[in-house]
Amino acid sequence: MALLAPGVVHQLGNVLFTIQGHAQLGMTGQGERDAVLRATRRGGDTVRLLRALLGDPIPQPIDVDALLQQVVDLARVATREHGRLLEVLPPESPEAWTCDLQRTAPVLLIGLHQFSQALPPQAGTLTMQRCGGREGLRIRFGHVSGAGQLPFPIAGPDLIAAVAAAGRRMDVTVVASLRGSSLELALPQARLATPTEA
């Protein structure tokens, strides 16, 4: 929650500001109504994520790529305060995947937090990417060093142990592995989206 809180406050403030501004203008056009609907959808998605993290059951599956983007949007503020950028890379495969929000969001946050903690204090860009597919969906966390900075080795066994320990503290099973200097987390509960979900 600490990783997301600054972004949640920032985003909900923007959502409310958008709604307020368009409401004051009277929402006379389709563009204004569309802007209000987009803003309220973003705010609703944020509240749904917070509910899932607080333990409320969320029966509706969520698109994995949409969840990655939402986590990045909300965690970007806290990450920037530590001198790093945060972005989602395009997925390795074009299929649409869904997941259980309540089970997946904590795994993503554990991975992002532990991976960022394993990095030396230097500028750069943290990345998240959906990889794998039918043989097993994974989320890859990577880092691109800032200009003029050398790449660094990841303390692999320490990072894997930290991820597992964080998962135990949150009562979440996290299956982690290393791929070069990237951390990959398995999403065993993810499944290919049905045509109605895609």
Salt bridges, closest charged atoms under 4 A:
ASP45 OD1 - ARG48 NH2 3.54
ASP56 OD2 - ARG51 NE 3.50
ASP65 OD1 - ARG130 NE 2.71
ASP73 OD1 - ARG76 NH1 3.28
GLU92 OE2 - ARG140 NH1 3.01
GLU184 OE1 - ARG138 NE 2.59
GLU184 OE2 - ARG140 NE 2.66
GLU184 OE2 - ARG179 NH1 3.72
GLU197 OE2 - ARG191 NH2 3.03
